[in-house]
């Protein structure tokens, strides 16, 4: 049978700071600090500052248990969100995790006085859409907390409170001017009658056609949230027909005048992407060959598949690569000269007297 290409209809577009989603996404980046190298330096400094016990708690919450406390609405401030969490029934937190993680089997387990045993819990995780490789010791810690809902809520509250007052509050205040400037730049553009893919490209500069089809299919509203820490990547948060997309605070395409802080932030994203030997070697190969498939890059550079995927994704997200995929074939990659020229124009600002 022929394949149907999903083409989303027009969507409502909003650009908002949304402090709770914004700051939770920054905390999620801290959990990924050992995997991705293109985040803002604050992410890596925060990850390095955590004690061993705090790192363990952070991984428990953001690698496994996030759905137990993920907000389903926006709050005016992070402290207001913490107050809300303190009022939630611990059992409701635990049950929410199970219904999110195991939608087809959760009710059978929740009717019991005690949840499944650890080995059954891990088997259920393996059958779910959970795609991270996490050691059994961490799953055992999560399992113990799910069997003790008051302890689960206590850890969520204590750790998020610590992260807010020790790391996030001052950083959030420091970035307010920049984020408001980004919001106003994008609010002043027209998104009338754009479909979801066109809206994503207009705001983030990313061509996501062929990606996120399942989550964008029911989307009626896209809320774009500029992050001071994300860099070239994108994050999505989905609730029914409302999709939030977190993107790195950046200049709008063709933006002639912008705050100096925003231009500097955009340049930092570009330079962090380029400041990696493997990614530079990928660029050099593409400069010589013109266009290569991922497998050709893997073979020539002797990379693992996961490493190549990560580096290619970061280069593509930053705009330095053009991805091309014909029906039934693997992706091929080539350089995007326009993005390199844009980087050079940024740098040339510092050579003008």
C-alpha positions in Angstrom: 0.0 0.0 0.0 1.2 3.6 -0.6 2.5 5.6 2.3 0.5 8.5 3.4 2.4 11.7 4.3 0.8 13.5 7.2 0.2 17.2 6.4 -1.0 19.1 9.5 -3.6 21.8 9.2 -3.3 25.5 10.4 -2.4 25.9 14.1 -2.6 28.7 16.6 0.9 29.9 17.5 1.9 31.5 20.8 5.3 32.5 22.2 5.6 32.6 25.9 8.2 32.4 28.7 6.2 29.9 30.8 8.6 29.8 33.8 7.7 26.3 35.1 8.1 24.5 31.8 11.2 26.6 31.0 13.0 25.9 34.3 12.0 22.2 34.3 13.4 21.8 30.8 16.7 23.4 32.1 16.8 20.8 34.9 16.2 18.0 32.4 19.2 19.3 30.5 21.3 19.0 33.7 20.4 15.2 33.7 21.6 15.0 30.1 24.9 16.9 30.7 27.0 13.8 30.2 25.4 13.0 26.9 25.1 16.3 25.0 27.8 19.0 24.6 25.9 21.9 23.1 23.9 23.2 26.1 24.7 26.5 27.7 27.7 26.4 30.2 25.3 26.9 33.1 24.0 23.3 32.5 27.4 21.7 32.9 28.4 24.0 35.8 25.2 23.0 37.6 25.7 19.3 37.0 29.3 19.5 38.3 28.2 21.3 41.4 25.8 18.6 42.6 26.9 16.2 45.3 26.8 12.5 44.6 23.5 12.2 46.6 22.0 15.2 44.7 23.0 13.7 41.4 21.3 10.4 42.3 18.1 12.3 43.3 18.3 14.3 40.1 18.6 11.2 37.9 15.8 9.4 39.7 13.4 12.3 39.1 14.4 13.4 35.6 15.5 10.1 34.1 12.7 7.9 35.4 10.0 9.6 37.6 9.4 12.9 35.7 5.8 12.1 34.8 4.9 11.9 38.5 5.3 15.7 38.9 5.3 17.1 35.3 2.8 20.0 35.2 -0.3 19.7 33.1 -0.9 23.5 33.2 1.2 26.7 33.4 1.9 28.3 36.8 2.9 32.0 37.3 6.2 31.1 38.9 8.3 28.2 40.0 7.6 28.8 43.7 3.9 28.7 43.0 4.4 25.3 41.3 6.3 24.0 44.3 3.4 25.1 46.6 1.0 23.2 44.3 3.1 20.0 44.5 3.1 20.2 48.3 -0.7 20.0 48.2 -1.0 17.0 45.8 -1.9 13.6 47.4 1.3 11.4 47.3 -0.7 8.5 46.0 -2.0 10.6 43.1 1.6 11.4 42.2 2.5 7.7 42.2 -0.7 6.7 40.2 0.0 9.4 37.7 3.4 8.0 37.0 2.0 4.5 36.5 -0.9 5.7 34.2 1.6 7.6 32.1 4.3 4.9 31.9 2.1 1.8 31.7 -1.2 3.0 30.2 -2.5 -0.5 29.3 -1.5 -2.3 32.5 -1.4 0.4 35.2 -4.9 -0.1 36.6 -4.4 -3.8 37.4 -1.3 -2.9 39.5 -2.9 0.1 41.2 -5.7 -1.9 42.6 -3.2 -3.9 44.7 -2.0 -2.8 48.1 1.6 -3.1 46.8 3.0 -2.6 43.3 4.7 -5.1 41.2 8.0 -6.6 42.3 11.2 -5.1 41.0 11.8 -7.6 38.2 8.3 -7.2 36.9 8.6 -3.4 37.1 11.8 -3.6 35.0 10.0 -5.9 32.5 7.1 -3.4 32.2 9.6 -0.6 31.7 11.2 -2.6 28.9 7.8 -3.1 27.2 7.0 0.6 27.5 8.2 3.4 25.2 11.0 4.2 27.7 14.1 4.4 25.5 16.9 5.3 27.9 19.6 2.9 29.1 19.6 3.1 32.9 21.3 0.8 35.4 19.2 -1.5 37.5 20.3 0.2 40.8 18.5 3.4 39.7 15.4 1.5 38.7 15.5 -0.1 42.1 15.5 3.3 43.8 12.6 4.5 41.7 10.7 1.3 42.5 11.2 1.8 46.2 9.9 5.3 46.0 6.8 4.2 44.0 6.1 1.8 46.8 6.3 4.6 49.3 4.3 7.5 47.9 5.0 9.9 50.9 8.7 9.4 50.4 8.2 10.0 46.6 6.6 13.3 47.2 9.1 14.3 49.9 12.0 13.7 47.5 10.3 15.6 44.6 9.6 18.6 46.9 13.0 18.6 48.6 15.0 18.2 45.4 13.1 20.7 43.3 13.1 23.2 46.1 16.9 22.8 46.4 17.4 23.2 42.7 15.3 26.3 42.5 16.8 28.2 45.4 20.4 27.0 44.9 20.7 27.1 41.1 17.7 28.3 39.2 16.2 31.4 40.8 19.2 33.7 40.3 19.8 32.3 36.8 16.1 32.8 35.8 16.3 36.4 37.0 19.5 37.0 35.1 18.0 35.8 31.8 14.7 37.7 32.0 15.7 40.6 29.8 17.0 38.3 27.1 14.0 36.0 27.1 11.5 38.9 27.0 13.4 40.4 24.0 13.2 37.0 22.2 9.5 36.7 23.0 8.8 40.2 21.6 10.8 39.5 18.4 8.7 36.4 17.7 5.4 37.8 18.8 5.8 40.6 16.2 5.9 38.1 13.4 2.8 36.8 11.6 2.0 33.1 11.8 -1.4 33.3 10.2 -2.6 30.0 8.6 0.7 28.3 9.0 0.7 24.5 9.6 2.6 23.0 12.5 5.8 22.3 10.4 5.9 25.7 8.9 5.3 27.3 12.3 8.2 25.3 13.8 10.5 26.3 11.0 9.5 30.0 11.3 10.2 30.2 15.0 13.1 27.7 15.5 14.7 27.6 12.1 14.4 23.7 12.1 12.8 21.8 9.3 11.0 19.0 11.2 9.0 17.5 8.3 9.0 13.8 8.6 9.5 14.0 12.4 7.0 14.3 15.3 4.1 13.1 13.1 2.3 11.4 15.9 2.4 14.3 18.3 1.7 17.0 15.8 -1.3 15.2 14.2 -3.8 16.4 16.8 -2.1 19.7 17.5 -4.3 22.8 17.4 -2.0 25.2 19.4 1.8 25.4 19.4 3.3 27.3 22.4 7.0 28.2 21.7 9.1 28.6 24.8 12.5 30.3 24.4 15.2 28.7 26.7 18.4 30.4 27.8 20.1 27.0 28.0 19.0 24.6 25.2 21.2 25.6 22.3 20.3 24.2 18.9 18.0 21.4 20.0 14.2 21.2 20.5 12.1 19.7 23.3 8.4 18.9 23.1 5.8 18.7 25.8 2.4 17.4 24.7 -1.0 17.5 26.3 -3.8 16.6 23.9 -4.1 19.2 21.1 -1.7 21.6 22.8 2.0 21.1 22.1 4.7 23.1 23.8 8.1 23.4 22.0 11.1 24.6 23.9 13.8 26.1 21.7 17.1 27.8 22.3 16.8 31.6 22.5 18.0 32.8 19.0 17.7 35.5 16.4 14.8 35.3 14.0 15.8 34.6 10.5 16.6 37.8 8.7 16.5 39.8 11.9 18.4 43.0 11.2 18.3 44.6 14.7 18.4 42.6 17.9 19.6 43.0 21.4 23.4 42.5 21.8 22.7 39.8 24.4 20.6 37.8 21.9 23.2 38.1 19.2 25.9 36.9 21.6 23.7 34.0 22.8 23.2 32.9 19.2 26.9 33.1 18.4 27.7 31.0 21.5 25.3 28.3 20.3 27.1 28.2 17.0 30.6 28.1 18.5 29.7 25.4 21.0 28.4 23.2 18.2 31.6 23.7 16.2 34.0 23.2 19.2 34.3 19.4 18.9 36.9 17.4 17.1 34.5 14.7 15.8 32.0 17.3 14.5 34.8 19.2 12.7 36.0 15.9 11.1 32.5 15.3 9.9 32.4 18.7 8.4 35.8 18.2 6.7 34.6 14.9 5.1 31.5 16.6 3.8 33.5 19.4 2.4 35.6 17.0 0.4 32.8 14.6 -0.6 29.9 17.0 -1.0 27.3 14.6 0.3 27.5 11.4 2.3 25.2 8.9 4.0 25.4 8.4 7.7 26.8 4.9 7.3 29.6 6.3 5.1 30.5 8.8 7.8 30.4 6.0 10.5 32.8 3.9 8.4 35.3 6.6 7.5 35.5 8.0 11.0 35.2 4.7 12.8 32.3 6.0 14.9 29.6 4.0 16.7 26.1 4.4 15.4 24.9 6.2 18.5 27.9 8.6 18.5 27.4 9.5 14.8 23.7 10.0 15.3 24.3 12.4 18.2 26.9 14.5 16.4 24.9 14.6 13.1 21.8 15.6 15.1 23.7 18.5 16.8 25.2 19.8 13.6 21.8 19.6 11.8 20.0 21.2 14.7 22.5 24.1 14.6 21.9 24.5 10.9 25.3 23.5 9.6 24.0 20.4 7.8 21.3 19.8 5.2 19.5 16.5 5.7 18.1 14.8 2.6 16.1 11.6 2.5 14.5 10.0 -0.5 11.8 7.4 -0.2 13.2 4.1 0.9 16.7 5.4 1.4 18.8 6.4 4.3 19.5 10.0 5.2 22.3 11.8 3.4 24.1 14.9 4.7 25.7 17.9 3.1 27.0 21.3 4.3 24.8 24.4 4.5 27.0 27.2 3.4 24.5 29.9 4.4 24.8 28.9 8.1 28.6 29.1 8.0 28.4 32.5 6.3 26.0 33.6 9.1 28.6 32.5 11.7 31.3 34.5 9.9 29.1 37.6 9.8 28.7 37.3 13.6 32.4 37.0 14.2 33.2 39.8 11.8 31.4 42.2 14.1 34.4 41.9 16.5 36.9 42.8 13.7 35.3 46.1 12.8 36.9 49.3 14.2 
